[in-house]
Amino acid sequence: MIVWLAWAGSAAGYALLALGALSLDQRIYTRAVAEALARHRATRPEPADAVPDEDLRLGVAAVAVLAEGDGSIHRAFSTVIIGMVARGVLKPDTEYDGTPTLALAHRDEGRPGASEEEAALRSLASSCQNPAGADPHGLLHPTADRLMTEGYLRGRGVYVDFQLPCVFWARTLAALTLPLAALETYAFLDWRYALVAGWTSIAMIVVAWGLALPDSERPQALRLPVLTERGAQVVRQARARHAHLDPAKRPASQAYAPDEAAAACAVFGTAAYSHFAAHTPGFAAAFTAGVERRLESRAADHLRRHWNDFIG
């Protein structure tokens, strides 16, 4: 019994050493990243901090681009459409063949001060096309471009000079593993424990091999987040302002008001989309049908462009 307790203690001790080495190396890496970012900010200061109510000035589409975090515009696209459906500009409908679609609820000239995105989607709907089938990039590229120009986004390919620190503690433990494994085998050399000791030593060597490998996931050049600190402040403003719209804290039976749906989708993304769709019959099917039609059209266009590649 004492021998088994000693074996369990040695195995657990080695596991704790491995975890400790990884933790120490992670702290070194985190400190190196922080120092690299500090050097970048010192040499290339970013625009001034966001002012109060900056999220209101930018609008829900811009907040949706920022809240997504990676500069993509798909959340902003669904935000604009949800806002139009919630206010009664668009409505779920069906085409002549029964395909779900979004159509104009009324054919007036639109509300004063409507954004360019809403005007473009209204134009598609007035020509009997599903607005959800529009190209999100063409529609919202000006918004993303403005956010980058004003210092809320920095792009996806911005790198900082970064010296990747050596994984000192993990490799030190890896170097010590071979004598530790030999000691483990010698301590339990009795034939009754030899098999367990052998497998334990093999496991220790495998762990050491993993610790000694270079970490390919950590780059030599550090890529900066797409969202700048100014953009992150705008997201925090919007989250604080619209905290009451969080679907996780909202009763499932309580629908969003017409002036709440777009803001909820911009800040809370997919969860708010699902909450809105649950209270708007036909919306999810119509939106999905438009997206699928756009993807089918893009695939057909790609095939048409590269037809010669397929026929030799």
Secondary structure, 3 states (H helix, E strand, C coil): CHHHHHHHHHHHHHHHHHHHHHHHHHHHHHHHHHHHHHHHHHHCCCCCCCCCCHHHHHCHHHHHHHHHCCCCCHHHHHHHHHHHHHCCCEEEEECCCCCEEEEECCCCCCCCCCCHHHHHHHHHHHCCCCHHHCCHHHHHHHHHHHHHHCCCECCCCCEECCCCCCCHHHHHHHHHHHHHHHHHHHHCCCCCCHHHHHHHHHHHHHHHHHHHCCCCCCCCCEECCCECHHHHHHHHHHHHHCHHHCHHHCCCCCCCCCCCHHHHHHHHCHHHHHHHHHCCCCHHHHHHHHHHHHHHHHHHHHHHHCHHHHCC
